[in-house]
Amino acid sequence: MEEALRLSVEVGVEGAAVFGGGLLLYFVVGGLLTNAIRPRTPYPLFSIQSDPVLLSLGALVGAFTVQAAGSLLLYRFYVGDEDGSAASIALGLVALGAGGGLLQMTLPAAWELLIPLV
């Protein structure tokens, strides 16, 4: 059980880092292109309702953040907290809430945009 939770934390952190980096790169490149050449896209760039890249990357980052934070909290509760650090549990709960909030904002619109493509 401990090994599975540890692996789940690692996968969640790595996934959030990879897709979070992609999201950051999308913001930087998109911002530079928008200010430099004003590209014409079939959707409003950086729109939380209709930008499929922003929505899908945001949903993936939220899902991996929830996975990592939830697995880390379960691991801490399962193994026990030897050092008595309540701050680590509080930060885990904050990460869980932030990832859940990101999922709540992006996942419904991402499903609506991406399901017709499948």
Buried (B, 14 or more C-beta within 10 A) or exposed (E): EEEEBBEBBEBBBEBBEEBBEBBEEBEEEBEEEEEEEEEEEEBEBBEEEBBBBBBBBBBBBBBBBBBBBBBBBBBBEEEEEEEEEEEBBEBBEEBBEBBBEBBEBBBEBBEEBEEEEE
